C-alpha cells in the first residue's frame, strides 16, 4: 500500500531496506467482552517508517465456541488519513499459517519431528489441492488429521467484501490466505484490482474462520450453511 510492504515486514529486515516496509501498530483496545460470545475491538495505525499515519484500522473480533467448533469473525474497517493506494499484489489480505499436520504431503520435503502432513484444500467451487491457488470461491477449507482428530479450518468470504468472491492464495506448505486484491497475478495479467481511497474514505472487509474437530471433516454442505449464515450478517 502506497509502495510499502505491510505483509513481509519483520525485525529481520535490515536498516537499509526498512524504508520499503510499513508498520501496523495497535494503539488502543476499544472494547473487550466475555461470555458465550466474546468480542475484542481494537484500533491500529498503518504507518510508514516515519510513523506518519496513512490508514486508521478499526477491527472487531467476535468469538463463539462449542464443544467441537470455534468461530472467529473479523470485521476490519480501513479509513484513509491520507490518500492510500493498494496496488494489485498476491500477498495479502488475511492469512493463516497451518500446523504441519495440515500441510499437503506432496508439498513437504522434510518431516518435522514425528508429525506427518495429511492436509488438503477444498473450495466452494470444487477445487482441491494445488488447484485451489489463484482461483475464486466464496470459501476455502483446509482439512486433515491431527492425532486421531479430523480437523477442518474453513475461511469464508463475505458478499459485501470488495471483489467478492475472493482469490485464494493457498499453498500446500501451509500458507492459507484470502486476497481480493491480487487479481493481476492470479489471472496472469489479464485483469487487475487496485483499490484507492481518498482522504476520509473507508473500506470494510469481513471474514469468518471456522475451526472444527471430530470424527470427520466438515462437509461441503456444512460449510455452505456456515457461509450462508455469515452472508446474512
N, C-alpha and C positions, 0 to 999 in steps of 0.2 A: 504494500500500500504506500503510495507516494514514493515509490522506488526503494522502500525499506523492507527488509525481510523480517517478518514477525513470526515465522514458522520455525526457522532453524537457529534462532538466537540461543546462546548459552554462555556460561562463564568460560568456556573453552575457546571462544572467539578471541583472536589476538587483537591488541590495541589498534594496530594499523588498519584492521578490517572492520572495526566496530562502527564507523560512520555509516556502513551499509545496512545496519540492523536496527530494528526498533524494539521498544520495550512495552509490555503490557503490565502496568503497575497498579495493583489493587490498593485503593486508598481509603475505602470505607465499607464497613459492614452495615447495611441499612436495616435489615430485619433478620431475625432467627426465630423459628418456631418449631417446637417438637410436638409429638403426639402420633396419632395414627397416620397423619400426613405431616411430613416435616418440610419446612421451607427455609431457604437461605437466599437472601438478596444482597448483592454487593455492587459497588461502583469501582470502576477501574479507568485509568487513563492510558490511551495508546500514545506513546511519546517517541520523539527522536532522541538521539544521544544527548542533546542539549536540554532534555526534559521539557521541551515545548509540546503542549498537548495538541494532538491532531484530532483524536476521537475521544469522546466520553462514552464508556460502556456501562450499561446497567444490565445485570444478569440476574434472573430468578431461577433458582433450582427448586424443584419440587420432588420429594422423595416419598414413595409409597412401597410398603413391603408386605408380603405374605410369607407363609412357611417356605415356599419353594420359588419365590419370584420377587425381584426388586425392579421397580420402575423409577427412572430418573428423567424428568422433563427439564430441558434447558431452554429458556427464552431469553435471548440476548438482543438488546437494542443498542445500536451504534449511532451516536449523534455527532455530526461533524462540527468541531470547534473552529476548524479552518477547512478549506476545500480538501477533499480526500478522494483519491482515485485508486480503486482496486484493479490493478492490471491483471488480465487473464493469466492464470498460472495454476499448475496442477496441485501445488502444495497448499493445503487448507481443507476445509474451513473448520470442521470439527472432527477430531480423530481420537481413536483409542489404540493402545498397544496391547495386543493379545498375549496371554500366557503361552509359554512354549507348547503346552499340550494342545492348544487350539490353532497352532500354525499348521500349514499344509505339509504333509510328509515330503512331497516332491520339491518343496522349496527350501528344505533344510538339509545342509550338508554335514552338520556336526550335531551329534546328540548332546543334550545338556543333562548332566547327572544321570538319573535313571528315568527321566520323563521321556515319553515317546509322542511325537506330534501326530495328532489324529484329526486335525481340523479340515473344514471345508467352508465354502461360501455358497449362499443361495440368495437370489434376489426375487422381488415380486414379479419380475418378467421372466423368471425361469432360468436365468443364467446361473452357472455354477463354476466353482473353482477359479482358475486363472482367467476364464472368460468374463468374469464379473468386472474386471478392471476397465475403466473408461466407458462403461455402459450406464444408461439412465434407468432408474427404478424408484418407486415410492419407498421401498425399504430394502435393506440388505441384512442378512443374518449370517453370523459365523457360528459354527457348531462343531462339537467334538466331544471327546471323553476326558474327564479329569478324574483319575481313580476309577471308581465304579459308576460315577455320576455322568449322565448325559447333560452337557452344558450348552445353552443357547444364548447368544448375545445378539439381539436384534437392534438395529439403529433405524429409526423411522423418520422420514422427511415429512414436512407439513405442507399442504397445498397452498398455504399463504406465503410460503417462502419464495424469494426470487429464483427464477429459472427452474421451478418445480416441473418434473421430478429431477432430483439432483443427479450428478455424475458421481460414480463411486471410485475413489482412489484406494482400492483394496488390493493388497499384495499378500501372497502366501506366507511370507516371513513374519506376518503379524501386524502390519500396518493396516488399519481399518478406518477409513475416513470418508466423509461425505463432502463434496466440494462442488457447489453450483457455479462457481466462478472459474472453473478450469476447462472451459469448453474448447478452447483452441487446441490444447494438447490432446484432449480426448477425441477430437474429431479430425485429427491430422491436418489442422489448419483450415478446415472447410468453413468454420464459423468461430466467433469469439464472443466472450461475455465480459465486458469491462463495466464495472459499477462505479459511478461517480456521484459524490454527494457534495452539494454546495454548503457553505456555512449555514448551520442551523437545520439542515435536513437530516433525516434519520432513516435507518432501515432496521427491520426486525427479523431475526432468524429463530425458528422454533424446531427443536428436535426432541425425540423421545428415545431413550435407551432402555431396553427390557432385558434383564439377565435372569435366566431360568435354569433350574437344575431338577433332575428327576430321572425316571427310568427311560424316557425318550426325549429327543429334541422336540422343540416346538414345531408344529406342522405349518404348512403354508396357510391353511385356513385359520389357524390360531393367530398367526402374525397379521394376516389380513384383517381380522377382527380387532386386533390391537391398533392397527393403523387407522381403521375406520373410526374407532373411538377417539383417537388423538385428533383426527381431522375435524371432529365436531367441536373441539375446544377453541 
